[in-house]
Amino acid sequence: MARVPTAERRLQFVRAAARVIAHDGLAAATTRRIAAEAEAPLASLHYCFRGKDELLQEVYYYLSRDYAQALPPVPDQGAGLGVVVRAHAQRVWERMLAEPHEQVTTFELLLRRFRVAADEEPQALAMNRSMYEGWIKSTCELFETAATAAGEEVPENLELAARLFISGIDGISMQHLADPDPDRSAALVQMLADAVAASFSYAGRARTTGPR
């Protein structure tokens, strides 16, 4: 059997862990169950990760820091901030529809802080913050690049707008997973993008309104 490079094997285990958490819950995500899902030896998992906590940390990174890198590129980052916000909302939503287990896993991990012992809660809370920091950082960078590329002013409330965008996607995702309605969800995603595009504020002038 050909040897699988360590980096590839680690990613294989991270993806398998995300599927197990989504399908069976965080408590059921033992290293043995994850190795079975990955169709790889348990010994290989323990070679790649020092333990389950390290593997979970990588799942957090996979769903936040690496998430933006896995999305298809925005067609034209120089088309203006409003256009890019709408294009980004669309590609994020298409990813959610294609890989719904990632969103389920995200919710499971974010709720972990309420299911651990008191002495473990600070670490779980820190991991939650790191996940959101990854999303916020990548979203802010995308929006700032779009504004700069189009010769537009960077909004002064860029981070708050990014947080609004992420909160909206989370909420629409949860509603869709609980009660799927593709047309309704698509309309909500479009409304969210329009609302975010209209929420940008700039020093010394009024908030933007309508499509740009």
C-alpha positions in Angstrom: 0.0 0.0 0.0 1.4 3.4 -1.0 2.4 5.7 1.9 0.1 8.7 2.3 2.0 11.9 3.0 1.5 13.2 6.6 -0.2 16.5 5.6 -2.6 14.7 3.3 -3.4 12.1 6.1 -4.0 14.9 8.7 -6.5 16.6 6.4 -8.1 13.2 5.8 -8.6 12.8 9.5 -9.8 16.4 10.0 -12.5 16.0 7.3 -13.5 12.6 8.7 -13.8 14.2 12.2 -16.1 16.9 10.8 -18.3 14.2 9.3 -18.5 12.1 12.4 -19.3 15.2 14.6 -22.0 16.2 12.2 -23.6 12.7 12.0 -23.1 11.3 15.5 -22.4 14.3 17.7 -19.3 15.5 19.5 -19.4 12.9 22.3 -19.4 10.1 19.7 -16.3 11.4 17.9 -13.7 9.1 19.4 -10.4 8.7 17.7 -11.3 5.1 16.9 -14.6 6.2 15.2 -12.8 9.0 13.3 -10.1 6.6 12.1 -12.8 4.2 10.9 -14.6 7.1 9.0 -11.3 8.0 7.4 -10.7 4.3 6.5 -7.2 4.7 8.0 -5.3 2.9 10.8 -5.9 4.2 14.3 -2.1 4.2 14.8 -1.8 6.6 11.9 -4.2 9.0 13.6 -2.2 9.0 16.8 1.0 9.5 14.7 -0.6 12.6 13.1 -2.1 14.1 16.3 -1.0 14.0 19.9 -4.6 13.4 21.0 -8.2 14.2 20.3 -7.9 17.8 21.6 -5.2 18.6 19.0 -7.4 17.0 16.3 -10.4 19.1 17.4 -8.3 22.2 17.2 -7.5 21.4 13.6 -11.2 20.9 12.9 -11.8 24.4 14.2 -9.0 25.7 11.9 -10.4 23.8 9.0 -13.9 25.3 9.4 -12.6 28.9 10.0 -9.1 29.7 8.9 -9.0 27.3 5.9 -12.7 27.8 5.0 -12.3 30.9 2.9 -9.4 29.3 1.0 -11.7 26.4 0.0 -14.3 28.7 -1.6 -14.2 29.4 -5.3 -12.7 32.9 -6.1 -14.9 35.9 -6.3 -15.4 36.6 -10.1 -14.3 40.2 -10.0 -12.9 41.8 -6.9 -12.6 45.1 -8.6 -16.4 45.4 -9.3 -17.1 47.3 -6.1 -17.7 46.4 -2.5 -21.4 45.9 -2.8 -21.0 43.5 -5.8 -18.4 41.5 -3.9 -20.5 41.2 -0.8 -23.3 39.7 -2.8 -21.0 37.4 -4.7 -19.4 36.3 -1.4 -22.8 35.5 0.1 -23.7 33.4 -2.9 -20.5 31.3 -2.8 -20.7 30.8 1.0 -24.3 29.7 0.6 -23.5 27.3 -2.3 -20.8 25.8 -0.1 -23.3 25.3 2.8 -25.7 23.5 0.4 -22.9 21.3 -0.9 -21.4 20.5 2.5 -24.1 20.9 5.1 -22.3 18.7 7.6 -19.7 21.4 7.9 -22.3 23.8 9.3 -23.7 21.2 11.6 -20.2 20.4 12.9 -19.6 24.1 13.4 -22.6 24.4 15.6 -21.6 21.3 17.6 -18.1 22.7 18.2 -19.4 26.2 19.2 -21.7 24.6 21.8 -18.9 22.5 23.2 -18.1 25.1 25.9 -21.5 24.3 27.6 -20.8 20.5 27.6 -17.3 20.4 29.2 -16.2 20.5 32.8 -15.8 24.0 34.4 -12.0 23.8 34.2 -12.2 23.0 30.5 -14.6 25.8 29.6 -11.9 28.6 29.2 -10.1 26.5 26.6 -13.4 25.7 24.7 -14.3 29.4 24.8 -10.9 30.3 23.4 -11.3 27.8 20.6 -14.7 29.4 19.8 -13.1 32.8 19.6 -10.4 31.6 17.4 -13.0 30.2 15.0 -14.8 33.5 14.8 -11.6 35.4 14.5 -10.8 33.3 11.4 -14.1 34.1 9.7 -14.0 37.8 10.7 -10.4 38.2 9.5 -11.0 36.6 6.1 -14.3 38.4 5.6 -12.8 41.8 6.5 -9.8 41.2 4.2 -12.1 40.3 1.3 -14.3 43.4 1.8 -11.3 45.7 2.3 -9.6 44.4 -0.9 -12.8 44.8 -2.9 -13.2 48.4 -1.8 -9.5 49.3 -2.4 -9.5 47.5 -5.8 -12.5 49.6 -6.9 -11.0 52.8 -5.7 -13.7 53.0 -3.0 -13.3 54.2 0.6 -13.0 51.4 3.2 -16.0 51.5 5.5 -15.2 52.6 9.1 -17.5 49.9 10.4 -16.0 47.1 8.3 -15.6 44.6 11.2 -19.1 45.1 12.5 -20.5 44.6 9.0 -18.4 41.4 8.7 -19.8 40.2 12.0 -23.3 41.0 10.7 -22.7 39.0 7.6 -21.4 36.0 9.5 -24.2 36.1 12.0 -26.8 36.2 9.2 -25.3 33.3 7.4 -25.2 31.3 10.7 -28.9 32.1 11.3 -30.1 31.3 7.8 -28.1 28.1 7.8 -29.6 26.9 11.1 -33.1 27.7 9.8 -32.5 25.9 6.6 -31.0 22.8 8.3 -34.0 22.7 10.6 -36.6 23.3 8.0 -35.2 23.2 4.4 -36.8 25.6 1.9 -34.3 26.3 -0.9 -36.3 29.2 -2.4 -36.8 30.9 0.9 -33.2 30.5 2.0 -31.9 31.8 -1.3 -34.1 34.9 -0.9 -32.9 35.4 2.7 -29.2 35.1 1.6 -29.9 37.8 -1.0 -31.6 40.0 1.5 -28.7 39.6 4.0 -26.2 40.6 1.3 -28.3 43.7 0.4 -28.6 44.6 4.1 -24.8 44.3 4.7 -24.0 46.3 1.6 -26.4 49.0 2.8 -24.9 49.0 6.4 -21.5 50.3 5.6 -20.8 53.7 7.1 -18.0 56.2 6.3 -16.5 59.0 8.2 -18.2 62.3 7.5 -21.0 60.9 5.3 -24.2 58.9 5.4 -24.5 55.2 5.4 -24.7 53.6 1.9 -28.2 52.6 0.6 -29.3 50.3 -2.2 -27.2 48.3 -4.7 -23.9 49.6 -5.8 
